[in-house]
Amino acid sequence: MPVKSASDTELIQTIQTSLRKGNAGQLSARFDKTLELIIDTEKVDFPSVQSTHAELILRSFFRKHPPQNFQFVYRGASNRLRYSTGTYTTEGQTFAVYVLMRQSSNQEYVINALHFRKGRF
């Protein structure tokens, strides 16, 4: 597995904090220009959505399903990719979360895919 840089650690912490607090603005600051966004309970299934639109969708999701906790379950890496799975807990429901990060042209990692699926991994 490739060595993690400080920016990798910072990105993971930002994602974890954002999901624990339901902070769509903080999370969307790390989105790619377009990303894949899937939230199965909201019937959201976009293979390519603008980051600003994705932020609005997430704000609505967090209002409807305020977070009680978020915990990473698994993190991995391969060439120019970082991927993580976690568990998002809200009142009476649990969501499996998948995050895919790609290395952009300026060498920083940005969120390229974000999935919320009801249930656990």
Secondary structure, DSSP 8 states (H G I E B T S, - for coil): -----HHHHHHHHHHHHHHHHT-HHHHHTTEEEEEEEEEGGGTEEEEEEEHHHHHHHHHHHHHHS-EEEEEEEEEEEETTEEEEEEEEEETTEEEEEEEEEEE-TTS-EEEEEEEEEES--
